[in-house]
């Protein structure tokens, strides 16, 4: 290997670390911290604070914090709306194959209509129906958990990753 080849290889490795590995590691650490805090709170308080869709929410808020789908309105609103739909569908119709499909379809439509689209929240009605969750599911784990995700993401990006979160955008109301 020539000196030029070694320098090029070293430059490529440094570029890879700077552009891919370090941001990926920081995203993973953010998700780790958030899920750890939620699971410790669940264990310590004896209250459910963690549901599977929160792992997917962490992917968005830590790996793609600039995405419109990762913004606080979408994270909190998307999970609340989708879970509310799940609770209502379960209360009115129970849990069977058709109600799972109805609840997810309604959740997707409601998130789009309200401007709170958050893909991980599309799984919330499935969780609600499978668990037979009640109205209090909306408070814990959904509201408390999503607020915590957003707060951890805000602090983490501000002080650790140095990436902007949230991204404040004005809406065009025309």
Secondary structure, DSSP 8 states (H G I E B T S, - for coil): --HHHHHHHHHHHHHHIIIIIHHHHHHHHHHHHHHHHHHHHHHHHTS----THHHHHHIIIII-TTSGGGSHHHHHHHHHHHHHHHHHHHHHH-SSHHHHHHHHHHHHHHHHHHT---GGGGGHHHHHHHHT--GGGGIIIIIHHHHHHHHHHHHHIIIII----S--------
